[in-house]
Every structure is written in C-alpha cells, then in structure tokens.
Amino acid sequence: MGAHVRFRGVRWQVVALAGQRVHLADEDGGDETVLAGRLFADEGFAVLGA
C-alpha cells in the first residue's frame, strides 16, 4: 500500500488491497478498483519510484 503505479497511462496510488482487488486513487481524486491480474497484464504497467 502507498506505492505508485502506472496503469492505462495514468499514475495511481495503491490505497487498499482486498483479496485480488487493488484499489487505486489518482492525483485528481478519482478512484478505481481492478483485479490484480488485469493490473499486471496492462501493457504500460509499471511500479513507479522503485
């Protein structure tokens, strides 16, 4: 939690994990929940600042 990732060309912060669901928040206050497999399979996925 707290890590920043790139998903679908957007920078997100991981704010929660629930089973295989990853809850993301963007810099504009938007949020999204995505399955971990879909997150990792995204062509542009990257862990930022690692």
mmCIF entry with sequence, helices, sheets and N, C-alpha, C, O atoms, coordinates in Angstrom:
data_MODEL
# 
_entry.id   MODEL 
# 
_entity.id                         1 
_entity.type                       polymer 
_entity.pdbx_number_of_molecules   1 
# 
_entity_poly.entity_id                      1 
_entity_poly.type                           'polypeptide(L)' 
_entity_poly.nstd_linkage                   no 
_entity_poly.nstd_monomer                   no 
_entity_poly.pdbx_seq_one_letter_code       MGAHVRFRGVRWQVVALAGQRVHLADEDGGDETVLAGRLFADEGFAVLGA 
_entity_poly.pdbx_seq_one_letter_code_can   MGAHVRFRGVRWQVVALAGQRVHLADEDGGDETVLAGRLFADEGFAVLGA 
_entity_poly.pdbx_strand_id                 A 
# 
loop_
_entity_poly_seq.entity_id 
_entity_poly_seq.num 
_entity_poly_seq.mon_id 
_entity_poly_seq.hetero 
1 1  MET n 
1 2  GLY n 
1 3  ALA n 
1 4  HIS n 
1 5  VAL n 
1 6  ARG n 
1 7  PHE n 
1 8  ARG n 
1 9  GLY n 
1 10 VAL n 
1 11 ARG n 
1 12 TRP n 
1 13 GLN n 
1 14 VAL n 
1 15 VAL n 
1 16 ALA n 
1 17 LEU n 
1 18 ALA n 
1 19 GLY n 
1 20 GLN n 
1 21 ARG n 
1 22 VAL n 
1 23 HIS n 
1 24 LEU n 
1 25 ALA n 
1 26 ASP n 
1 27 GLU n 
1 28 ASP n 
1 29 GLY n 
1 30 GLY n 
1 31 ASP n 
1 32 GLU n 
1 33 THR n 
1 34 VAL n 
1 35 LEU n 
1 36 ALA n 
1 37 GLY n 
1 38 ARG n 
1 39 LEU n 
1 40 PHE n 
1 41 ALA n 
1 42 ASP n 
1 43 GLU n 
1 44 GLY n 
1 45 PHE n 
1 46 ALA n 
1 47 VAL n 
1 48 LEU n 
1 49 GLY n 
1 50 ALA n 
# 
_struct_asym.id          A 
_struct_asym.entity_id   1 
# 
_struct_conf.conf_type_id            HELX_P 
_struct_conf.id                      HELX_P1 
_struct_conf.pdbx_PDB_helix_id       AA1 
_struct_conf.beg_label_comp_id       ALA 
_struct_conf.beg_label_asym_id       A 
_struct_conf.beg_label_seq_id        36 
_struct_conf.pdbx_beg_PDB_ins_code   ? 
_struct_conf.end_label_comp_id       ALA 
_struct_conf.end_label_asym_id       A 
_struct_conf.end_label_seq_id        41 
_struct_conf.pdbx_end_PDB_ins_code   ? 
_struct_conf.beg_auth_comp_id        ALA 
_struct_conf.beg_auth_asym_id        A 
_struct_conf.beg_auth_seq_id         36 
_struct_conf.end_auth_comp_id        ALA 
_struct_conf.end_auth_asym_id        A 
_struct_conf.end_auth_seq_id         41 
_struct_conf.pdbx_PDB_helix_class    1 
_struct_conf.details                 ? 
_struct_conf.pdbx_PDB_helix_length   6 
# 
_struct_conf_type.id          HELX_P 
_struct_conf_type.criteria    ? 
_struct_conf_type.reference   ? 
# 
_struct_sheet.id               AA1 
_struct_sheet.type             ? 
_struct_sheet.number_strands   5 
_struct_sheet.details          ? 
# 
loop_
_struct_sheet_order.sheet_id 
_struct_sheet_order.range_id_1 
_struct_sheet_order.range_id_2 
_struct_sheet_order.offset 
_struct_sheet_order.sense 
AA1 1 2 ? anti-parallel 
AA1 2 3 ? anti-parallel 
AA1 3 4 ? anti-parallel 
AA1 4 5 ? anti-parallel 
# 
loop_
_struct_sheet_range.sheet_id 
_struct_sheet_range.id 
_struct_sheet_range.beg_label_comp_id 
_struct_sheet_range.beg_label_asym_id 
_struct_sheet_range.beg_label_seq_id 
_struct_sheet_range.pdbx_beg_PDB_ins_code 
_struct_sheet_range.end_label_comp_id 
_struct_sheet_range.end_label_asym_id 
_struct_sheet_range.end_label_seq_id 
_struct_sheet_range.pdbx_end_PDB_ins_code 
_struct_sheet_range.beg_auth_comp_id 
_struct_sheet_range.beg_auth_asym_id 
_struct_sheet_range.beg_auth_seq_id 
_struct_sheet_range.end_auth_comp_id 
_struct_sheet_range.end_auth_asym_id 
_struct_sheet_range.end_auth_seq_id 
AA1 1 ASP A 31 ? LEU A 35 ? ASP A 31 LEU A 35 
AA1 2 ARG A 21 ? ASP A 26 ? ARG A 21 ASP A 26 
AA1 3 VAL A 10 ? ALA A 18 ? VAL A 10 ALA A 18 
AA1 4 HIS A 4  ? PHE A 7  ? HIS A 4  PHE A 7  
AA1 5 ALA A 46 ? LEU A 48 ? ALA A 46 LEU A 48 
# 
loop_
_atom_site.group_PDB 
_atom_site.id 
_atom_site.type_symbol 
_atom_site.label_atom_id 
_atom_site.label_alt_id 
_atom_site.label_comp_id 
_atom_site.label_asym_id 
_atom_site.label_entity_id 
_atom_site.label_seq_id 
_atom_site.pdbx_PDB_ins_code 
_atom_site.Cartn_x 
_atom_site.Cartn_y 
_atom_site.Cartn_z 
_atom_site.occupancy 
_atom_site.B_iso_or_equiv 
_atom_site.pdbx_formal_charge 
_atom_site.auth_seq_id 
_atom_site.auth_comp_id 
_atom_site.auth_asym_id 
_atom_site.auth_atom_id 
_atom_site.pdbx_PDB_model_num 
ATOM 1   N N  . MET A 1 1  ? 0.842   -1.169  0.000   1.00 0.00 ? 1  MET A N  1 
ATOM 2   C CA . MET A 1 1  ? 0.000   0.000   0.000   1.00 0.00 ? 1  MET A CA 1 
ATOM 3   C C  . MET A 1 1  ? 0.891   1.237   0.000   1.00 0.00 ? 1  MET A C  1 
ATOM 4   O O  . MET A 1 1  ? 1.991   1.243   0.552   1.00 0.00 ? 1  MET A O  1 
ATOM 5   N N  . GLY A 1 2  ? 0.376   2.279   -0.637  1.00 0.00 ? 2  GLY A N  1 
ATOM 6   C CA . GLY A 1 2  ? 1.123   3.517   -0.726  1.00 0.00 ? 2  GLY A CA 1 
ATOM 7   C C  . GLY A 1 2  ? 1.994   3.615   -1.959  1.00 0.00 ? 2  GLY A C  1 
ATOM 8   O O  . GLY A 1 2  ? 2.445   4.705   -2.309  1.00 0.00 ? 2  GLY A O  1 
ATOM 9   N N  . ALA A 1 3  ? 2.242   2.488   -2.631  1.00 0.00 ? 3  ALA A N  1 
ATOM 10  C CA . ALA A 1 3  ? 3.075   2.506   -3.838  1.00 0.00 ? 3  ALA A CA 1 
ATOM 11  C C  . ALA A 1 3  ? 2.355   3.240   -4.963  1.00 0.00 ? 3  ALA A C  1 
ATOM 12  O O  . ALA A 1 3  ? 1.126   3.302   -4.996  1.00 0.00 ? 3  ALA A O  1 
ATOM 13  N N  . HIS A 1 4  ? 3.129   3.787   -5.870  1.00 0.00 ? 4  HIS A N  1 
ATOM 14  C CA . HIS A 1 4  ? 2.578   4.429   -7.059  1.00 0.00 ? 4  HIS A CA 1 
ATOM 15  C C  . HIS A 1 4  ? 2.836   3.521   -8.255  1.00 0.00 ? 4  HIS A C  1 
ATOM 16  O O  . HIS A 1 4  ? 3.916   2.950   -8.401  1.00 0.00 ? 4  HIS A O  1 
ATOM 17  N N  . VAL A 1 5  ? 1.826   3.400   -9.102  1.00 0.00 ? 5  VAL A N  1 
ATOM 18  C CA . VAL A 1 5  ? 1.923   2.552   -10.285 1.00 0.00 ? 5  VAL A CA 1 
ATOM 19  C C  . VAL A 1 5  ? 1.393   3.309   -11.494 1.00 0.00 ? 5  VAL A C  1 
ATOM 20  O O  . VAL A 1 5  ? 0.631   4.267   -11.361 1.00 0.00 ? 5  VAL A O  1 
ATOM 21  N N  . ARG A 1 6  ? 1.809   2.862   -12.679 1.00 0.00 ? 6  ARG A N  1 
ATOM 22  C CA . ARG A 1 6  ? 1.236   3.370   -13.915 1.00 0.00 ? 6  ARG A CA 1 
ATOM 23  C C  . ARG A 1 6  ? 0.322   2.280   -14.453 1.00 0.00 ? 6  ARG A C  1 
ATOM 24  O O  . ARG A 1 6  ? 0.741   1.133   -14.614 1.00 0.00 ? 6  ARG A O  1 
ATOM 25  N N  . PHE A 1 7  ? -0.929  2.638   -14.732 1.00 0.00 ? 7  PHE A N  1 
ATOM 26  C CA . PHE A 1 7  ? -1.941  1.720   -15.248 1.00 0.00 ? 7  PHE A CA 1 
ATOM 27  C C  . PHE A 1 7  ? -2.795  2.487   -16.240 1.00 0.00 ? 7  PHE A C  1 
ATOM 28  O O  . PHE A 1 7  ? -3.348  3.535   -15.906 1.00 0.00 ? 7  PHE A O  1 
ATOM 29  N N  . ARG A 1 8  ? -2.906  1.972   -17.462 1.00 0.00 ? 8  ARG A N  1 
ATOM 30  C CA . ARG A 1 8  ? -3.648  2.626   -18.544 1.00 0.00 ? 8  ARG A CA 1 
ATOM 31  C C  . ARG A 1 8  ? -3.166  4.056   -18.784 1.00 0.00 ? 8  ARG A C  1 
ATOM 32  O O  . ARG A 1 8  ? -3.953  4.948   -19.103 1.00 0.00 ? 8  ARG A O  1 
ATOM 33  N N  . GLY A 1 9  ? -1.857  4.253   -18.624 1.00 0.00 ? 9  GLY A N  1 
ATOM 34  C CA . GLY A 1 9  ? -1.265  5.555   -18.908 1.00 0.00 ? 9  GLY A CA 1 
ATOM 35  C C  . GLY A 1 9  ? -1.461  6.603   -17.827 1.00 0.00 ? 9  GLY A C  1 
ATOM 36  O O  . GLY A 1 9  ? -1.138  7.772   -18.034 1.00 0.00 ? 9  GLY A O  1 
ATOM 37  N N  . VAL A 1 10 ? -1.986  6.199   -16.677 1.00 0.00 ? 10 VAL A N  1 
ATOM 38  C CA . VAL A 1 10 ? -2.267  7.133   -15.579 1.00 0.00 ? 10 VAL A CA 1 
ATOM 39  C C  . VAL A 1 10 ? -1.453  6.720   -14.359 1.00 0.00 ? 10 VAL A C  1 
ATOM 40  O O  . VAL A 1 10 ? -1.263  5.530   -14.106 1.00 0.00 ? 10 VAL A O  1 
ATOM 41  N N  . ARG A 1 11 ? -0.977  7.704   -13.607 1.00 0.00 ? 11 ARG A N  1 
ATOM 42  C CA . ARG A 1 11 ? -0.281  7.441   -12.342 1.00 0.00 ? 11 ARG A CA 1 
ATOM 43  C C  . ARG A 1 11 ? -1.322  7.273   -11.239 1.00 0.00 ? 11 ARG A C  1 
ATOM 44  O O  . ARG A 1 11 ? -2.186  8.129   -11.052 1.00 0.00 ? 11 ARG A O  1 
ATOM 45  N N  . TRP A 1 12 ? -1.230  6.164   -10.516 1.00 0.00 ? 12 TRP A N  1 
ATOM 46  C CA . TRP A 1 12 ? -2.155  5.848   -9.438  1.00 0.00 ? 12 TRP A CA 1 
ATOM 47  C C  . TRP A 1 12 ? -1.388  5.548   -8.152  1.00 0.00 ? 12 TRP A C  1 
ATOM 48  O O  . TRP A 1 12 ? -0.225  5.148   -8.188  1.00 0.00 ? 12 TRP A O  1 
ATOM 49  N N  . GLN A 1 13 ? -2.051  5.744   -7.028  1.00 0.00 ? 13 GLN A N  1 
ATOM 50  C CA . GLN A 1 13 ? -1.515  5.289   -5.746  1.00 0.00 ? 13 GLN A CA 1 
ATOM 51  C C  . GLN A 1 13 ? -2.352  4.101   -5.295  1.00 0.00 ? 13 GLN A C  1 
ATOM 52  O O  . GLN A 1 13 ? -3.581  4.142   -5.353  1.00 0.00 ? 13 GLN A O  1 
ATOM 53  N N  . VAL A 1 14 ? -1.689  3.049   -4.847  1.00 0.00 ? 14 VAL A N  1 
ATOM 54  C CA . VAL A 1 14 ? -2.390  1.889   -4.302  1.00 0.00 ? 14 VAL A CA 1 
ATOM 55  C C  . VAL A 1 14 ? -2.846  2.265   -2.892  1.00 0.00 ? 14 VAL A C  1 
ATOM 56  O O  . VAL A 1 14 ? -2.025  2.533   -2.015  1.00 0.00 ? 14 VAL A O  1 
ATOM 57  N N  . VAL A 1 15 ? -4.166  2.282   -2.685  1.00 0.00 ? 15 VAL A N  1 
ATOM 58  C CA . VAL A 1 15 ? -4.693  2.720   -1.392  1.00 0.00 ? 15 VAL A CA 1 
ATOM 59  C C  . VAL A 1 15 ? -5.250  1.580   -0.558  1.00 0.00 ? 15 VAL A C  1 
ATOM 60  O O  . VAL A 1 15 ? -5.431  1.732   0.650   1.00 0.00 ? 15 VAL A O  1 
ATOM 61  N N  . ALA A 1 16 ? -5.529  0.430   -1.188  1.00 0.00 ? 16 ALA A N  1 
ATOM 62  C CA . ALA A 1 16 ? -6.039  -0.712  -0.431  1.00 0.00 ? 16 ALA A CA 1 
ATOM 63  C C  . ALA A 1 16 ? -5.928  -1.975  -1.271  1.00 0.00 ? 16 ALA A C  1 
ATOM 64  O O  . ALA A 1 16 ? -5.924  -1.932  -2.502  1.00 0.00 ? 16 ALA A O  1 
ATOM 65  N N  . LEU A 1 17 ? -5.837  -3.097  -0.572  1.00 0.00 ? 17 LEU A N  1 
ATOM 66  C CA . LEU A 1 17 ? -5.845  -4.409  -1.200  1.00 0.00 ? 17 LEU A CA 1 
ATOM 67  C C  . LEU A 1 17 ? -6.924  -5.233  -0.509  1.00 0.00 ? 17 LEU A C  1 
ATOM 68  O O  . LEU A 1 17 ? -7.029  -5.227  0.718   1.00 0.00 ? 17 LEU A O  1 
ATOM 69  N N  . ALA A 1 18 ? -7.725  -5.941  -1.301  1.00 0.00 ? 18 ALA A N  1 
ATOM 70  C CA . ALA A 1 18 ? -8.779  -6.793  -0.747  1.00 0.00 ? 18 ALA A CA 1 
ATOM 71  C C  . ALA A 1 18 ? -8.854  -8.046  -1.609  1.00 0.00 ? 18 ALA A C  1 
ATOM 72  O O  . ALA A 1 18 ? -9.437  -8.028  -2.693  1.00 0.00 ? 18 ALA A O  1 
ATOM 73  N N  . GLY A 1 19 ? -8.269  -9.122  -1.129  1.00 0.00 ? 19 GLY A N  1 
ATOM 74  C CA . GLY A 1 19 ? -8.208  -10.322 -1.944  1.00 0.00 ? 19 GLY A CA 1 
ATOM 75  C C  . GLY A 1 19 ? -7.391  -10.034 -3.180  1.00 0.00 ? 19 GLY A C  1 
ATOM 76  O O  . GLY A 1 19 ? -6.233  -9.630  -3.079  1.00 0.00 ? 19 GLY A O  1 
ATOM 77  N N  . GLN A 1 20 ? -7.980  -10.238 -4.355  1.00 0.00 ? 20 GLN A N  1 
ATOM 78  C CA . GLN A 1 20 ? -7.283  -9.952  -5.604  1.00 0.00 ? 20 GLN A CA 1 
ATOM 79  C C  . GLN A 1 20 ? -7.621  -8.572  -6.152  1.00 0.00 ? 20 GLN A C  1 
ATOM 80  O O  . GLN A 1 20 ? -7.198  -8.222  -7.254  1.00 0.00 ? 20 GLN A O  1 
ATOM 81  N N  . ARG A 1 21 ? -8.364  -7.804  -5.410  1.00 0.00 ? 21 ARG A N  1 
ATOM 82  C CA . ARG A 1 21 ? -8.729  -6.454  -5.848  1.00 0.00 ? 21 ARG A CA 1 
ATOM 83  C C  . ARG A 1 21 ? -7.725  -5.436  -5.335  1.00 0.00 ? 21 ARG A C  1 
ATOM 84  O O  . ARG A 1 21 ? -7.323  -5.449  -4.172  1.00 0.00 ? 21 ARG A O  1 
ATOM 85  N N  . VAL A 1 22 ? -7.335  -4.552  -6.247  1.00 0.00 ? 22 VAL A N  1 
ATOM 86  C CA . VAL A 1 22 ? -6.415  -3.466  -5.917  1.00 0.00 ? 22 VAL A CA 1 
ATOM 87  C C  . VAL A 1 22 ? -7.197  -2.164  -6.068  1.00 0.00 ? 22 VAL A C  1 
ATOM 88  O O  . VAL A 1 22 ? -7.737  -1.877  -7.136  1.00 0.00 ? 22 VAL A O  1 
ATOM 89  N N  . HIS A 1 23 ? -7.254  -1.394  -5.013  1.00 0.00 ? 23 HIS A N  1 
ATOM 90  C CA . HIS A 1 23 ? -7.966  -0.118  -5.021  1.00 0.00 ? 23 HIS A CA 1 
ATOM 91  C C  . HIS A 1 23 ? -6.956  0.989   -5.285  1.00 0.00 ? 23 HIS A C  1 
ATOM 92  O O  . HIS A 1 23 ? -5.964  1.132   -4.571  1.00 0.00 ? 23 HIS A O  1 
ATOM 93  N N  . LEU A 1 24 ? -7.229  1.767   -6.322  1.00 0.00 ? 24 LEU A N  1 
ATOM 94  C CA . LEU A 1 24 ? -6.313  2.803   -6.782  1.00 0.00 ? 24 LEU A CA 1 
ATOM 95  C C  . LEU A 1 24 ? -6.959  4.182   -6.664  1.00 0.00 ? 24 LEU A C  1 
ATOM 96  O O  . LEU A 1 24 ? -8.175  4.323   -6.790  1.00 0.00 ? 24 LEU A O  1 
ATOM 97  N N  . ALA A 1 25 ? -6.133  5.188   -6.421  1.00 0.00 ? 25 ALA A N  1 
ATOM 98  C CA . ALA A 1 25 ? -6.593  6.580   -6.421  1.00 0.00 ? 25 ALA A CA 1 
ATOM 99  C C  . ALA A 1 25 ? -5.642  7.377   -7.303  1.00 0.00 ? 25 ALA A C  1 
ATOM 100 O O  . ALA A 1 25 ? -4.426  7.201   -7.236  1.00 0.00 ? 25 ALA A O  1 
ATOM 101 N N  . ASP A 1 26 ? -6.210  8.269   -8.143  1.00 0.00 ? 26 ASP A N  1 
ATOM 102 C CA . ASP A 1 26 ? -5.348  9.093   -8.987  1.00 0.00 ? 26 ASP A CA 1 
ATOM 103 C C  . ASP A 1 26 ? -5.145  10.468  -8.362  1.00 0.00 ? 26 ASP A C  1 
ATOM 104 O O  . ASP A 1 26 ? -5.736  10.787  -7.330  1.00 0.00 ? 26 ASP A O  1 
ATOM 105 N N  . GLU A 1 27 ? -4.316  11.264  -8.989  1.00 0.00 ? 27 GLU A N  1 
ATOM 106 C CA . GLU A 1 27 ? -3.955  12.570  -8.435  1.00 0.00 ? 27 GLU A CA 1 
ATOM 107 C C  . GLU A 1 27 ? -5.102  13.572  -8.471  1.00 0.00 ? 27 GLU A C  1 
ATOM 108 O O  . GLU A 1 27 ? -5.058  14.585  -7.772  1.00 0.00 ? 27 GLU A O  1 
ATOM 109 N N  . ASP A 1 28 ? -6.128  13.304  -9.277  1.00 0.00 ? 28 ASP A N  1 
ATOM 110 C CA . ASP A 1 28 ? -7.267  14.206  -9.384  1.00 0.00 ? 28 ASP A CA 1 
ATOM 111 C C  . ASP A 1 28 ? -8.423  13.807  -8.483  1.00 0.00 ? 28 ASP A C  1 
ATOM 112 O O  . ASP A 1 28 ? -9.503  14.394  -8.561  1.00 0.00 ? 28 ASP A O  1 
ATOM 113 N N  . GLY A 1 29 ? -8.208  12.815  -7.629  1.00 0.00 ? 29 GLY A N  1 
ATOM 114 C CA . GLY A 1 29 ? -9.250  12.384  -6.712  1.00 0.00 ? 29 GLY A CA 1 
ATOM 115 C C  . GLY A 1 29 ? -10.118 11.256  -7.237  1.00 0.00 ? 29 GLY A C  1 
ATOM 116 O O  . GLY A 1 29 ? -11.047 10.822  -6.554  1.00 0.00 ? 29 GLY A O  1 
ATOM 117 N N  . GLY A 1 30 ? -9.832  10.774  -8.437  1.00 0.00 ? 30 GLY A N  1 
ATOM 118 C CA . GLY A 1 30 ? -10.587 9.654   -8.981  1.00 0.00 ? 30 GLY A CA 1 
ATOM 119 C C  . GLY A 1 30 ? -10.150 8.353   -8.337  1.00 0.00 ? 30 GLY A C  1 
ATOM 120 O O  . GLY A 1 30 ? -9.054  8.267   -7.782  1.00 0.00 ? 30 GLY A O  1 
ATOM 121 N N  . ASP A 1 31 ? -10.995 7.348   -8.408  1.00 0.00 ? 31 ASP A N  1 
ATOM 122 C CA . ASP A 1 31 ? -10.611 6.051   -7.874  1.00 0.00 ? 31 ASP A CA 1 
ATOM 123 C C  . ASP A 1 31 ? -11.093 4.942   -8.791  1.00 0.00 ? 31 ASP A C  1 
ATOM 124 O O  . ASP A 1 31 ? -12.007 5.120   -9.597  1.00 0.00 ? 31 ASP A O  1 
ATOM 125 N N  . GLU A 1 32 ? -10.461 3.810   -8.645  1.00 0.00 ? 32 GLU A N  1 
ATOM 126 C CA . GLU A 1 32 ? -10.802 2.652   -9.456  1.00 0.00 ? 32 GLU A CA 1 
ATOM 127 C C  . GLU A 1 32 ? -10.385 1.402   -8.699  1.00 0.00 ? 32 GLU A C  1 
ATOM 128 O O  . GLU A 1 32 ? -9.400  1.408   -7.961  1.00 0.00 ? 32 GLU A O  1 
ATOM 129 N N  . THR A 1 33 ? -11.142 0.335   -8.889  1.00 0.00 ? 33 THR A N  1 
ATOM 130 C CA . THR A 1 33 ? -10.796 -0.966  -8.340  1.00 0.00 ? 33 THR A CA 1 
ATOM 131 C C  . THR A 1 33 ? -10.583 -1.911  -9.506  1.00 0.00 ? 33 THR A C  1 
ATOM 132 O O  . THR A 1 33 ? -11.405 -1.981  -10.420 1.00 0.00 ? 33 THR A O  1 
ATOM 133 N N  . VAL A 1 34 ? -9.479  -2.633  -9.471  1.00 0.00 ? 34 VAL A N  1 
ATOM 134 C CA . VAL A 1 34 ? -9.120  -3.517  -10.580 1.00 0.00 ? 34 VAL A CA 1 
ATOM 135 C C  . VAL A 1 34 ? -8.571  -4.823  -10.006 1.00 0.00 ? 34 VAL A C  1 
ATOM 136 O O  . VAL A 1 34 ? -7.945  -4.833  -8.946  1.00 0.00 ? 34 VAL A O  1 
ATOM 137 N N  . LEU A 1 35 ? -8.812  -5.917  -10.718 1.00 0.00 ? 35 LEU A N  1 
ATOM 138 C CA . LEU A 1 35 ? -8.224  -7.188  -10.314 1.00 0.00 ? 35 LEU A CA 1 
ATOM 139 C C  . LEU A 1 35 ? -6.723  -7.140  -10.541 1.00 0.00 ? 35 LEU A C  1 
ATOM 140 O O  . LEU A 1 35 ? -6.264  -6.569  -11.530 1.00 0.00 ? 35 LEU A O  1 
ATOM 141 N N  . ALA A 1 36 ? -5.959  -7.730  -9.643  1.00 0.00 ? 36 ALA A N  1 
ATOM 142 C CA . ALA A 1 36 ? -4.505  -7.686  -9.727  1.00 0.00 ? 36 ALA A CA 1 
ATOM 143 C C  . ALA A 1 36 ? -4.007  -8.220  -11.066 1.00 0.00 ? 36 ALA A C  1 
ATOM 144 O O  . ALA A 1 36 ? -3.095  -7.638  -11.652 1.00 0.00 ? 36 ALA A O  1 
ATOM 145 N N  . GLY A 1 37 ? -4.582  -9.309  -11.561 1.00 0.00 ? 37 GLY A N  1 
ATOM 146 C CA . GLY A 1 37 ? -4.152  -9.875  -12.837 1.00 0.00 ? 37 GLY A CA 1 
ATOM 147 C C  . GLY A 1 37 ? -4.311  -8.908  -13.990 1.00 0.00 ? 37 GLY A C  1 
ATOM 148 O O  . GLY A 1 37 ? -3.459  -8.844  -14.876 1.00 0.00 ? 37 GLY A O  1 
ATOM 149 N N  . ARG A 1 38 ? -5.389  -8.161  -13.983 1.00 0.00 ? 38 ARG A N  1 
ATOM 150 C CA . ARG A 1 38 ? -5.621  -7.165  -15.034 1.00 0.00 ? 38 ARG A CA 1 
ATOM 151 C C  . ARG A 1 38 ? -4.630  -6.002  -14.899 1.00 0.00 ? 38 ARG A C  1 
ATOM 152 O O  . ARG A 1 38 ? -4.134  -5.481  -15.898 1.00 0.00 ? 38 ARG A O  1 
ATOM 153 N N  . LEU A 1 39 ? -4.354  -5.610  -13.672 1.00 0.00 ? 39 LEU A N  1 
ATOM 154 C CA . LEU A 1 39 ? -3.387  -4.537  -13.431 1.00 0.00 ? 39 LEU A CA 1 
ATOM 155 C C  . LEU A 1 39 ? -2.019  -4.930  -13.977 1.00 0.00 ? 39 LEU A C  1 
ATOM 156 O O  . LEU A 1 39 ? -1.402  -4.170  -14.723 1.00 0.00 ? 39 LEU A O  1 
ATOM 157 N N  . PHE A 1 40 ? -1.546  -6.116  -13.606 1.00 0.00 ? 40 PHE A N  1 
ATOM 158 C CA . PHE A 1 40 ? -0.211  -6.560  -14.009 1.00 0.00 ? 40 PHE A CA 1 
ATOM 159 C C  . PHE A 1 40 ? -0.129  -6.844  -15.504 1.00 0.00 ? 40 PHE A C  1 
ATOM 160 O O  . PHE A 1 40 ? 0.946   -6.732  -16.093 1.00 0.00 ? 40 PHE A O  1 
ATOM 161 N N  . ALA A 1 41 ? -1.239  -7.208  -16.121 1.00 0.00 ? 41 ALA A N  1 
ATOM 162 C CA . ALA A 1 41 ? -1.251  -7.530  -17.550 1.00 0.00 ? 41 ALA A CA 1 
ATOM 163 C C  . ALA A 1 41 ? -1.283  -6.288  -18.438 1.00 0.00 ? 41 ALA A C  1 
ATOM 164 O O  . ALA A 1 41 ? -1.044  -6.386  -19.642 1.00 0.00 ? 41 ALA A O  1 
ATOM 165 N N  . ASP A 1 42 ? -1.573  -5.126  -17.861 1.00 0.00 ? 42 ASP A N  1 
ATOM 166 C CA . ASP A 1 42 ? -1.626  -3.902  -18.646 1.00 0.00 ? 42 ASP A CA 1 
ATOM 167 C C  . ASP A 1 42 ? -0.272  -3.647  -19.296 1.00 0.00 ? 42 ASP A C  1 
ATOM 168 O O  . ASP A 1 42 ? 0.762   -3.692  -18.630 1.00 0.00 ? 42 ASP A O  1 
ATOM 169 N N  . GLU A 1 43 ? -0.283  -3.379  -20.593 1.00 0.00 ? 43 GLU A N  1 
ATOM 170 C CA . GLU A 1 43 ? 0.941   -3.185  -21.359 1.00 0.00 ? 43 GLU A CA 1 
ATOM 171 C C  . GLU A 1 43 ? 1.845   -2.096  -20.785 1.00 0.00 ? 43 GLU A C  1 
ATOM 172 O O  . GLU A 1 43 ? 3.068   -2.218  -20.847 1.00 0.00 ? 43 GLU A O  1 
ATOM 173 N N  . GLY A 1 44 ? 1.266   -1.038  -20.229 1.00 0.00 ? 44 GLY A N  1 
ATOM 174 C CA . GLY A 1 44 ? 2.047   0.065   -19.691 1.00 0.00 ? 44 GLY A CA 1 
ATOM 175 C C  . GLY A 1 44 ? 2.271   0.002   -18.192 1.00 0.00 ? 44 GLY A C  1 
ATOM 176 O O  . GLY A 1 44 ? 2.777   0.955   -17.598 1.00 0.00 ? 44 GLY A O  1 
ATOM 177 N N  . PHE A 1 45 ? 1.893   -1.133  -17.561 1.00 0.00 ? 45 PHE A N  1 
ATOM 178 C CA . PHE A 1 45 ? 2.017   -1.237  -16.108 1.00 0.00 ? 45 PHE A CA 1 
ATOM 179 C C  . PHE A 1 45 ? 3.464   -1.062  -15.674 1.00 0.00 ? 45 PHE A C  1 
ATOM 180 O O  . PHE A 1 45 ? 4.381   -1.618  -16.279 1.00 0.00 ? 45 PHE A O  1 
ATOM 181 N N  . ALA A 1 46 ? 3.653   -0.277  -14.612 1.00 0.00 ? 46 ALA A N  1 
ATOM 182 C CA . ALA A 1 46 ? 4.980   -0.115  -14.015 1.00 0.00 ? 46 ALA A CA 1 
ATOM 183 C C  . ALA A 1 46 ? 4.804   0.315   -12.565 1.00 0.00 ? 46 ALA A C  1 
ATOM 184 O O  . ALA A 1 46 ? 3.866   1.039   -12.233 1.00 0.00 ? 46 ALA A O  1 
ATOM 185 N N  . VAL A 1 47 ? 5.697   -0.128  -11.721 1.00 0.00 ? 47 VAL A N  1 
ATOM 186 C CA . VAL A 1 47 ? 5.780   0.387   -10.363 1.00 0.00 ? 47 VAL A CA 1 
ATOM 187 C C  . VAL A 1 47 ? 6.694   1.596   -10.448 1.00 0.00 ? 47 VAL A C  1 
ATOM 188 O O  . VAL A 1 47 ? 7.818   1.494   -10.938 1.00 0.00 ? 47 VAL A O  1 
ATOM 189 N N  . LEU A 1 48 ? 6.223   2.732   -9.977  1.00 0.00 ? 48 LEU A N  1 
ATOM 190 C CA . LEU A 1 48 ? 6.966   3.978   -10.101 1.00 0.00 ? 48 LEU A CA 1 
ATOM 191 C C  . LEU A 1 48 ? 7.762   4.259   -8.825  1.00 0.00 ? 48 LEU A C  1 
ATOM 192 O O  . LEU A 1 48 ? 7.282   4.020   -7.717  1.00 0.00 ? 48 LEU A O  1 
ATOM 193 N N  . GLY A 1 49 ? 8.945   4.754   -8.991  1.00 0.00 ? 49 GLY A N  1 
ATOM 194 C CA . GLY A 1 49 ? 9.767   5.121   -7.849  1.00 0.00 ? 49 GLY A CA 1 
ATOM 195 C C  . GLY A 1 49 ? 10.412  3.948   -7.144  1.00 0.00 ? 49 GLY A C  1 
ATOM 196 O O  . GLY A 1 49 ? 10.914  4.096   -6.030  1.00 0.00 ? 49 GLY A O  1 
ATOM 197 N N  . ALA A 1 50 ? 10.408  2.771   -7.780  1.00 0.00 ? 50 ALA A N  1 
ATOM 198 C CA . ALA A 1 50 ? 11.003  1.592   -7.131  1.00 0.00 ? 50 ALA A CA 1 
ATOM 199 C C  . ALA A 1 50 ? 12.496  1.550   -7.362  1.00 0.00 ? 50 ALA A C  1 
ATOM 200 O O  . ALA A 1 50 ? 13.168  0.631   -6.892  1.00 0.00 ? 50 ALA A O  1 
# 
